[in-house]
Every structure is written in C-alpha cells, then in structure tokens.
C-alpha cells in the first residue's frame, strides 16, 4: 500500500492554507472604489495622492528618506541603474541564483551583467567572488536578498566603498527585513522592491525604489515620469519613459501597508518554529537567518535537501511530493546559466550582441548555484507561516514523511 500521497496515499493535509493575496476584504474593496469614484485612476501627475501616501509609509517603515513607486519590480532596478548614470560600457555584478529580472535590468540599462556564484550558507551573493570579478568597467553591485536570507551587506558595502561602486539591493523578497537595524533597501544607494501578486506586500503588480539620496530620488521620479523634471528649480529633462503605477494599485498598497507589520510578526514566529522542526529531519539542512538580521520578514523559507537522503531524488521530485501532501513547495530559481527565462542571445540590445561570448550560458559555471537550484533547494510558500502551529507542523511533518519513505518517490 502506498504511503506517500504522490502515489495515492493519504495526504498530511487536506485543508488549504490561507489564500494570498487576501481577497473579499471590504477594506480593499472600499479603497479601490474610492479611486474609481474619484476619476483619478492613473499615476499622473506623478506621484498620485495614494502613490505618494504609500511611498511615504513604506519608506518610513524601512527607514529610508525617499520612496519612488512604479509599475513593477523589474523596472525598478533598470531605473535605479539609469539614475546612477550606469549604461553602455559599464559592468554590473549580479548573483547566479535569482529571478531573471536581476540580470535583465543591467542589460535594459545598456550595461553588461557579470554573473558570479553564491555563498553556500545563504545562497546569496558571495562577497569573495564579487571582489574577484571587479574590473575597471565595474560600476555597481546588485546583491539579492533571497528567500529568508539577506546578502552580507557588511562585506558588500565595504567592497563597494573601497572600489567606488554603487550598490542596488534587490529586495523583492525582503519587505520588512532589517540588517543591524538598517532596513533592507536602505543600505546601498537604492533598494528595489516588488509588489507582484505573490510578494508579501502586493497590489498585483508594482515596484518601489527606496533611497536616502534626494538627488537620486528626483532622478528616479523623473525617469518614471517620462523624463519630467522633479526639481522645482530644474528646467531640463532626463531621458525617461512612462513607468508610473496607477492609483488603483496604489490604493491596494496603502491598505496592505497598514496590515503588513502584524503579518510580518506572525511569519517570524512561525518561521522560527518551522526552522526548529525541520532541523530534526535527516537529510535536511536549514540555513538559519544571519544573526545580523535584526527584523526578520521573509518571502519564502528555503531549505536544502541532500538528494542522497531522499533516495537520490532531486528537489523537483521532493516538491511534487510535498504538493501532493497538501503543502505548497517550489524549486523556484534555477541558476542563471540553466534558466529558460534568461535568454540574452534572443536580444538585439547592443550589449547582447557585443558581449555574446560573455553571456553564453554554455561557458558559465556556478557550482554552488547549480547544486542549489538543480538539486537541493526547496522553497516553502509564505502562507505556510500564516496558519499558526498547525501550518508549520504539517509542513515539517510532510517533509519528514517524504524523507522516511523516499524509496517510494517517482524516478526523475
């Protein structure tokens, strides 16, 4: 008789986890209805009333002086690089384990993404490899705060300072995080946040840049608003485009921001409990959050499995088995040299043509990112941590069940 649900056994959990995004809530409905009735649906003049309210609230929560809201969390990184004056002939260092947008953004700005491997203890950008990758053309470092971790911002900021480089933090997973008391996205020159549907501060789509530099904030606002000058005393323009976010999305974000601190606290408690339970499972390696993270607010919790302890099966098979047990789990990101979404050869951008050899995935090797993305990483979704003790007990119980009966897992 089959034990695992993937083979027809009884699943650990048959009750769905709480849905995300939250729907059917009157506060959200009322906020959007007010925008509809106002007739002010778009983002012009930029920022709109609700957009400005969210920018102010989110920047204050993270500890930044300025927020710039725009249409998504890919454009944010492109705008940040352009505001920093980065473009053709420049190089930007990015990690090998991330969403494709991190490597796409430098190319959209005209620069070359230089991809380096990640650290085995966090799967975030490896500072030693960052330093080794710096050339006279390097202009910026783009660390990614991945899952429940943050990149080593002490090391990265030290490297950037010594080499005169800008830092743009990719914080798509790090709303609410703090590093030694400093908010994620407030440590480097810019911090980029996504508000896409699955993110923990969402309006379906959207993105925010945070910065402590007023000049950079004005430049970013200008680029987002078709190049319009944002300094009252400034007569000229920048080269921009319409990246504004609608007031309908901004209204959702204003409500979401009001709820966010309580959700962050709930996830933090549940995450610590899950970490303790998962650490007891053979073949599972937990990667505790760096002790320098002083407010923990994660998107997904990432575990590493030892395929040999799971009868030689990869993370893809284990995630499929978790889903069958009623626990949402994903592999998410393969390394960039194996990532179907990252296709620089299909671009006619000058940087892709000029540096085709350096952007050829077949010439790249990232041993840590490849092990993580292709064999080891298992991402547990945020709603696992909004269902109290039962939510994390079920998740850890399902993983333990799969490991104990790994011989039943499908081949593949």
C-alpha positions as CSV (number, residue, x, y, z in Angstrom):
1,X,0.0,0.0,0.0
2,X,1.3,3.5,-0.9
3,X,2.4,5.7,2.0
4,X,3.1,8.9,0.1
5,X,0.2,10.9,-1.3
6,X,2.0,11.3,-4.7
7,X,1.4,7.5,-5.1
8,X,-2.2,7.5,-3.8
9,X,-1.6,7.5,-0.1
10,X,-3.4,9.8,2.4
11,X,-2.0,13.3,2.3
12,X,-0.8,15.0,5.5
13,X,-3.0,18.0,4.9
14,X,-6.3,18.3,3.1
15,X,-7.3,21.8,4.3
16,X,-5.9,24.6,2.1
17,X,-3.6,27.1,3.6
18,X,-4.8,30.7,3.8
19,X,-5.0,32.3,0.3
20,X,-2.8,35.0,-0.9
21,X,-3.3,37.8,-1.9
22,X,-6.1,38.4,0.6
23,X,-9.5,38.7,-1.3
24,X,-13.0,39.6,-0.4
25,X,-11.9,42.1,2.2
26,X,-14.0,45.2,2.5
27,X,-11.1,47.5,3.2
28,X,-9.5,46.7,-0.2
29,X,-12.8,47.0,-2.0
30,X,-13.5,50.4,-0.4
31,X,-10.1,51.7,-1.2
32,X,-10.4,50.8,-4.9
33,X,-14.0,52.1,-5.0
34,X,-12.9,55.5,-3.7
35,X,-10.3,55.7,-6.6
36,X,-12.9,54.7,-9.2
37,X,-15.4,57.3,-7.9
38,X,-12.7,60.0,-7.9
39,X,-11.9,59.6,-11.5
40,X,-8.2,59.9,-10.7
41,X,-7.2,56.4,-11.9
42,X,-3.8,57.0,-13.4
43,X,-0.4,57.9,-11.9
44,X,-0.2,61.4,-13.4
45,X,0.6,63.9,-12.0
46,X,3.4,61.7,-10.6
47,X,3.2,60.6,-7.9
48,X,-0.6,60.4,-7.4
49,X,-2.1,61.1,-4.0
50,X,-2.3,57.4,-3.0
51,X,1.0,56.6,-4.6
52,X,2.7,59.3,-2.5
53,X,1.0,58.1,0.6
54,X,2.3,54.6,0.1
55,X,5.8,55.8,-0.8
56,X,5.9,57.8,2.5
57,X,4.6,55.0,4.6
58,X,6.8,52.2,3.2
59,X,9.9,54.4,3.2
60,X,9.3,55.2,6.9
61,X,8.7,51.5,7.7
62,X,12.0,50.5,6.1
63,X,13.9,53.6,7.4
64,X,14.5,55.3,4.1
65,X,14.1,59.1,3.3
66,X,12.6,58.6,-0.1
67,X,10.3,56.1,-1.9
68,X,9.6,56.0,-5.7
69,X,6.6,53.9,-6.8
70,X,6.4,52.4,-10.3
71,X,4.9,49.7,-12.4
72,X,6.9,46.6,-11.4
73,X,10.0,45.3,-9.6
74,X,12.0,44.8,-12.8
75,X,11.7,48.4,-14.0
76,X,12.8,49.5,-10.5
77,X,16.2,48.0,-11.0
78,X,16.6,49.4,-14.5
79,X,15.5,52.9,-13.3
80,X,18.0,52.7,-10.4
81,X,20.9,52.0,-12.7
82,X,19.9,54.7,-15.1
83,X,19.5,57.2,-12.2
84,X,23.1,56.3,-11.2
85,X,24.3,57.1,-14.7
86,X,25.1,53.4,-15.5
87,X,24.8,52.3,-19.1
88,X,26.8,51.3,-22.2
89,X,30.4,50.1,-21.4
90,X,29.6,49.5,-17.8
91,X,29.5,46.2,-15.8
92,X,27.2,45.3,-13.0
93,X,27.8,42.3,-10.7
94,X,24.8,40.1,-10.1
95,X,24.3,36.7,-8.4
96,X,23.9,33.4,-10.3
97,X,20.8,32.4,-8.2
98,X,18.0,34.9,-8.7
99,X,14.9,35.7,-10.8
100,X,15.9,36.5,-14.4
101,X,15.0,40.2,-13.9
102,X,18.1,40.8,-11.8
103,X,20.3,40.1,-14.8
104,X,17.9,41.6,-17.3
105,X,17.9,45.0,-15.6
106,X,21.5,45.9,-16.3
107,X,21.0,44.9,-20.0
108,X,17.9,47.1,-20.2
109,X,20.1,50.0,-19.0
110,X,22.7,49.1,-21.6
111,X,25.2,47.6,-19.2
112,X,26.7,44.1,-19.0
113,X,25.6,41.8,-16.2
114,X,28.6,40.0,-14.7
115,X,27.3,36.9,-13.0
116,X,29.0,35.4,-10.0
117,X,28.3,32.4,-7.8
118,X,26.6,32.5,-4.4
119,X,27.7,31.6,-0.8
120,X,26.8,28.0,0.3
121,X,25.5,29.1,3.7
122,X,22.9,31.7,2.4
123,X,22.7,31.2,-1.4
124,X,23.2,35.0,-1.6
125,X,26.0,36.8,-3.5
126,X,29.4,35.5,-2.5
127,X,31.5,38.6,-1.4
128,X,34.8,36.9,-2.2
129,X,33.7,36.2,-5.8
130,X,32.3,39.8,-6.1
131,X,35.8,41.2,-5.3
132,X,37.5,38.9,-7.8
133,X,35.0,39.9,-10.5
134,X,35.7,43.6,-10.3
135,X,37.3,45.2,-13.4
136,X,37.9,48.9,-14.4
137,X,34.5,48.8,-16.1
138,X,32.6,47.7,-13.0
139,X,30.1,50.4,-11.8
140,X,27.7,48.6,-9.4
141,X,26.9,45.5,-7.3
142,X,23.4,44.2,-7.2
143,X,23.1,41.8,-4.2
144,X,19.8,39.8,-3.9
145,X,18.2,39.1,-0.5
146,X,16.9,35.6,-1.3
147,X,14.1,33.8,0.4
148,X,14.5,34.3,4.2
149,X,18.2,35.4,3.9
150,X,20.0,38.7,3.3
151,X,23.2,39.1,1.5
152,X,26.3,40.0,3.6
153,X,25.8,43.7,3.4
154,X,28.8,44.5,5.7
155,X,31.2,42.8,3.2
156,X,29.4,44.1,0.1
157,X,29.3,47.7,1.3
158,X,33.0,47.5,2.3
159,X,33.9,46.2,-1.2
160,X,31.8,48.9,-2.8
161,X,33.4,51.6,-0.7
162,X,36.9,50.5,-1.5
163,X,36.3,50.3,-5.2
164,X,34.0,53.3,-5.6
165,X,31.0,51.2,-6.7
166,X,27.2,51.8,-6.4
167,X,25.1,49.2,-4.6
168,X,21.5,48.4,-5.7
169,X,19.8,45.9,-3.4
170,X,17.3,43.6,-5.0
171,X,14.8,43.3,-2.1
172,X,11.9,41.6,-3.9
173,X,11.9,39.0,-1.1
174,X,12.9,41.3,1.8
175,X,10.0,43.7,2.6
176,X,10.4,44.5,6.3
177,X,13.9,43.0,6.8
178,X,16.4,44.9,8.8
179,X,20.2,44.4,8.9
180,X,21.9,45.6,12.1
181,X,19.0,48.0,12.5
182,X,19.1,49.3,8.9
183,X,16.2,48.4,6.6
184,X,16.7,46.3,3.6
185,X,16.9,48.6,0.6
186,X,18.3,51.5,2.8
187,X,21.9,50.3,3.0
188,X,23.0,50.7,-0.6
189,X,22.4,53.6,-3.0
190,X,19.0,52.1,-3.9
191,X,16.7,49.3,-2.8
192,X,14.4,47.6,-5.2
193,X,11.1,46.0,-4.1
194,X,8.5,44.1,-6.0
195,X,4.7,44.2,-5.4
196,X,3.8,41.4,-7.7
197,X,1.0,39.1,-6.7
198,X,3.0,36.5,-4.8
199,X,5.1,39.1,-2.8
200,X,4.3,39.8,0.8
201,X,3.4,43.4,0.2
202,X,1.4,43.3,-3.0
203,X,-1.0,45.1,-5.3
204,X,-0.9,42.5,-8.0
205,X,1.8,44.4,-9.8
206,X,4.1,47.3,-8.9
207,X,7.5,48.1,-7.6
208,X,9.2,50.6,-5.3
209,X,12.7,52.1,-5.1
210,X,14.0,53.3,-1.8
211,X,16.9,55.7,-1.4
212,X,18.4,58.0,1.2
213,X,19.7,60.4,-1.5
214,X,17.4,63.2,-2.5
215,X,19.1,63.8,-5.9
216,X,18.8,60.1,-6.8
217,X,15.2,60.1,-5.8
218,X,14.4,63.1,-8.0
219,X,16.2,61.4,-10.9
220,X,14.3,58.2,-10.4
221,X,11.0,60.1,-10.2
222,X,11.9,61.9,-13.5
223,X,12.8,58.7,-15.3
224,X,9.5,57.1,-14.2
225,X,7.5,60.2,-15.3
226,X,8.6,60.4,-19.0
227,X,11.7,62.5,-18.1
228,X,9.8,65.4,-16.5
229,X,11.9,67.5,-14.2
230,X,11.2,66.8,-10.5
231,X,13.2,69.6,-9.0
232,X,11.2,72.9,-9.0
233,X,14.3,74.8,-9.9
234,X,15.3,72.5,-12.7
235,X,14.4,73.5,-16.3
236,X,15.7,70.5,-18.2
237,X,14.6,66.9,-18.6
238,X,16.1,63.4,-18.2
239,X,15.6,60.6,-20.7
240,X,12.6,58.7,-19.3
241,X,9.6,56.7,-20.0
242,X,6.1,56.2,-18.6
243,X,6.7,53.7,-15.7
244,X,4.0,55.2,-13.5
245,X,1.8,53.0,-11.4
246,X,-2.0,53.5,-11.3
247,X,-3.8,54.9,-8.3
248,X,-5.9,51.7,-8.3
249,X,-2.8,49.7,-7.5
250,X,-1.5,52.3,-5.0
251,X,-4.8,52.2,-3.1
252,X,-4.3,48.5,-2.6
253,X,-0.8,49.1,-1.4
254,X,-1.9,51.7,1.2
255,X,-4.2,49.1,2.8
256,X,-1.6,46.3,2.5
257,X,1.0,48.5,4.3
258,X,-1.4,49.0,7.2
259,X,-1.6,45.2,7.7
260,X,1.9,44.4,7.0
261,X,3.6,44.7,10.4
262,X,1.2,42.2,12.0
263,X,1.7,39.8,9.2
264,X,5.5,40.2,9.5
265,X,5.4,39.3,13.2
266,X,3.2,36.3,12.6
267,X,5.6,34.9,9.9
268,X,8.6,35.5,12.0
269,X,7.3,33.4,14.9
270,X,6.1,30.6,12.6
271,X,9.3,30.7,10.7
272,X,11.4,30.1,13.8
273,X,9.2,27.2,14.8
274,X,9.4,25.6,11.4
275,X,13.2,26.0,11.3
276,X,13.5,24.1,14.6
277,X,11.2,21.3,13.4
278,X,12.9,21.0,10.0
279,X,16.4,20.8,11.6
280,X,15.4,17.4,13.1
281,X,14.7,15.8,9.7
282,X,17.5,13.6,8.3
283,X,18.9,14.9,5.1
284,X,17.6,18.4,5.6
285,X,19.9,21.4,6.0
286,X,18.4,24.5,7.5
287,X,20.2,27.8,6.8
288,X,19.3,30.0,9.9
289,X,18.9,33.7,9.1
290,X,22.1,35.6,9.7
291,X,22.4,36.9,13.2
292,X,22.8,40.4,11.8
293,X,19.2,40.4,10.6
294,X,17.5,42.3,13.3
295,X,14.0,42.2,11.9
296,X,13.2,39.0,10.1
297,X,10.5,39.3,7.4
298,X,10.8,36.7,4.7
299,X,9.1,35.9,1.4
300,X,9.7,32.2,1.3
301,X,11.7,29.9,3.6
302,X,14.3,27.9,1.8
303,X,15.7,24.6,2.9
304,X,18.5,22.5,1.4
305,X,17.9,18.8,0.9
306,X,20.6,16.2,0.5
307,X,19.4,14.2,-2.5
308,X,21.1,11.1,-1.3
309,X,19.0,11.1,1.9
310,X,15.9,11.2,-0.4
311,X,16.9,8.1,-2.4
312,X,18.8,10.1,-4.9
313,X,15.7,12.2,-6.0
314,X,16.1,15.9,-6.8
315,X,14.3,18.8,-5.3
316,X,11.8,18.8,-8.2
317,X,10.6,15.4,-7.2
318,X,10.5,16.3,-3.5
319,X,8.5,19.5,-4.2
320,X,6.0,17.5,-6.3
321,X,5.6,15.1,-3.3
322,X,5.1,18.0,-0.9
323,X,2.4,19.4,-3.1
324,X,0.7,16.0,-3.1
325,X,0.8,16.0,0.7
326,X,-1.1,19.4,0.6
327,X,2.0,21.6,1.3
328,X,2.8,24.3,-1.2
329,X,6.5,24.0,-2.2
330,X,8.6,25.0,-5.2
331,X,12.1,24.9,-6.5
332,X,11.7,28.5,-7.9
333,X,15.0,29.6,-9.4
334,X,17.5,27.5,-11.4
335,X,21.0,29.1,-11.8
336,X,21.0,31.7,-14.5
337,X,23.1,29.5,-16.8
338,X,20.2,27.0,-16.8
339,X,17.3,29.4,-16.6
340,X,14.9,29.3,-19.6
341,X,13.7,32.9,-18.8
342,X,17.1,34.4,-19.1
343,X,17.8,34.4,-22.9
344,X,20.3,37.2,-23.7
345,X,21.0,35.7,-27.1
346,X,17.5,36.5,-28.2
347,X,18.0,40.2,-27.5
348,X,19.1,42.7,-30.2
349,X,20.4,45.1,-27.5
350,X,23.9,46.2,-28.3
351,X,25.3,44.8,-25.1
352,X,23.9,41.3,-26.0
353,X,25.5,41.5,-29.5
354,X,28.8,42.9,-28.4
355,X,29.3,40.5,-25.5
356,X,27.6,37.4,-26.8
357,X,30.5,35.3,-25.7
358,X,30.4,36.6,-22.1
359,X,26.6,36.0,-22.0
360,X,26.7,32.5,-23.4
361,X,25.3,30.1,-20.7
362,X,27.3,27.2,-22.0
363,X,30.5,28.9,-21.0
364,X,29.4,29.6,-17.4
365,X,29.9,27.5,-14.3
366,X,28.4,28.3,-10.9
367,X,28.8,25.1,-8.7
368,X,27.0,26.4,-5.6
369,X,24.1,27.9,-7.5
370,X,23.8,24.8,-9.7
371,X,23.7,22.5,-6.7
372,X,21.1,24.7,-5.0
373,X,18.9,25.3,-8.0
374,X,19.0,22.0,-9.7
375,X,19.2,19.5,-6.8
376,X,18.9,21.0,-3.3
377,X,16.6,24.0,-2.8
378,X,13.0,23.6,-1.6
379,X,11.0,26.9,-1.1
380,X,8.1,26.9,1.4
381,X,5.5,29.5,0.5
382,X,4.6,32.4,2.7
383,X,1.1,31.1,3.5
384,X,2.7,28.2,5.4
385,X,3.6,30.7,8.0
386,X,0.1,32.3,8.4
387,X,-1.7,29.2,9.7
388,X,-0.3,29.1,13.3
389,X,1.3,26.0,14.8
390,X,-0.7,23.6,12.6
391,X,0.7,25.2,9.4
392,X,4.3,24.6,10.3
393,X,3.7,21.2,11.9
394,X,2.0,20.0,8.8
395,X,4.8,21.3,6.6
396,X,7.6,19.7,8.6
397,X,5.6,16.5,9.1
398,X,5.1,16.1,5.3
399,X,8.8,16.7,4.7
400,X,9.7,14.1,7.3
401,X,7.2,11.6,5.9
402,X,8.7,12.0,2.4
403,X,12.2,11.6,3.6
404,X,11.3,8.4,5.6
405,X,9.6,6.9,2.6
406,X,11.9,8.3,-0.1
407,X,12.2,5.0,-1.8
408,X,8.5,5.4,-2.9
409,X,9.3,8.7,-4.7
410,X,9.0,8.6,-8.5
411,X,12.2,8.5,-10.5
412,X,13.2,11.6,-12.4
